[in-house]
Amino acid sequence: MPHFIIDCSENVIRLKSADDIMQEVFNAAASTDLFTESEIKVRINPFSYYNNGNSLDDFIHVFGYIMEGRNTDQKAQLSKAIVTTLNKILPEVPVISINIKDFEKASYFNKTMI
């Protein structure tokens, strides 16, 4: 925990490698000191087919899923860190955004909890 899933137009990974993009998101999340590095997970989904406001403009959207307990300011800091980082490495991408959702502790379960 946390999980960062990056959706992007396929062209984005031609501008910068998927590994580089994921590492930058990882580094930005780690820089906030909100998470233990060994728990940060990042994945990327490049899309060949999409409609972005009736255009084919490149885009990046990060879906962040974190354990509940962080306040609004911390989540805003995390969002800003990730979008700022992506904008620095991919300034030619016109749409870069993120949203953060909380996992509910009471209903979260994984294999290590068996």
C-alpha positions in Angstrom: 0.0 0.0 0.0 -0.2 2.6 -1.6 -1.0 1.8 -5.3 -0.5 4.3 -8.1 -2.0 3.3 -11.4 -0.9 5.5 -14.3 -3.2 5.6 -17.3 -1.7 7.4 -20.3 -1.9 7.7 -24.1 0.4 5.2 -25.8 2.5 8.0 -27.2 3.6 9.1 -23.7 5.7 5.9 -23.3 7.4 6.8 -26.6 8.4 10.2 -25.1 9.8 8.6 -21.9 10.0 4.9 -21.1 7.4 3.3 -18.9 10.1 2.3 -16.4 11.3 5.9 -16.1 7.7 7.2 -15.7 6.9 4.7 -13.0 10.2 5.4 -11.2 9.5 9.1 -11.2 6.0 8.5 -9.7 7.5 6.2 -7.1 10.2 8.8 -6.2 7.6 11.6 -6.0 5.4 9.5 -3.7 8.4 8.5 -1.5 9.5 12.1 -1.3 6.4 13.0 0.7 7.4 10.8 3.6 3.8 9.5 3.8 4.7 5.9 3.0 7.3 3.2 3.5 9.2 2.8 0.2 8.9 -1.0 0.3 5.1 -0.6 0.3 4.8 1.8 -2.7 3.4 0.0 -5.8 3.3 1.7 -9.3 1.8 0.3 -12.5 1.2 1.8 -16.0 -1.5 1.3 -18.6 -0.8 2.9 -22.0 -3.9 3.3 -24.2 -3.9 3.0 -28.0 -7.5 3.9 -28.2 -9.1 6.8 -26.4 -11.2 9.9 -26.9 -9.8 12.8 -24.9 -12.5 15.5 -25.4 -12.8 14.5 -29.1 -9.1 14.8 -29.6 -6.1 12.6 -29.5 -4.1 14.8 -27.2 -1.7 12.9 -25.0 -2.7 12.5 -21.4 -1.6 11.1 -18.1 -3.9 10.4 -15.2 -2.7 8.8 -12.0 -5.2 6.9 -9.8 -3.8 6.9 -6.3 -5.2 4.4 -3.7 -3.9 4.9 -0.2 -4.8 3.6 3.3 -7.2 5.9 5.1 -5.8 8.2 7.8 -4.0 10.9 5.8 -5.5 14.3 6.0 -6.6 16.5 3.1 -3.4 18.6 3.1 -1.2 15.5 3.0 -3.2 14.1 0.0 -3.0 17.5 -1.7 0.8 17.5 -1.1 1.0 14.0 -2.6 -1.1 15.0 -5.7 1.0 18.1 -6.3 4.3 16.2 -5.9 3.3 13.6 -8.5 1.8 16.0 -11.1 4.8 18.4 -10.7 7.2 15.6 -11.2 5.4 14.3 -14.3 5.1 17.8 -15.7 8.9 18.2 -15.3 9.8 15.0 -17.2 7.0 15.3 -19.8 6.3 19.0 -20.3 4.9 18.3 -23.8 2.0 16.3 -22.4 -1.0 18.7 -22.2 -3.1 16.8 -19.7 -1.6 15.5 -16.5 -3.8 14.8 -13.5 -4.3 12.7 -10.4 -7.0 11.7 -7.9 -6.5 10.1 -4.5 -8.9 7.6 -3.0 -8.7 6.1 0.5 -8.8 2.3 1.2 -11.0 1.6 4.2 -8.9 -0.1 6.9 -11.9 -2.1 8.2 -12.5 -3.8 4.8 -9.0 -4.0 3.4 -7.4 -7.5 3.5 -4.4 -9.1 1.8 -2.6 -12.4 1.8 -0.2 -11.6 4.7 -3.3 -11.1 6.9 -4.4 -14.7 6.7 
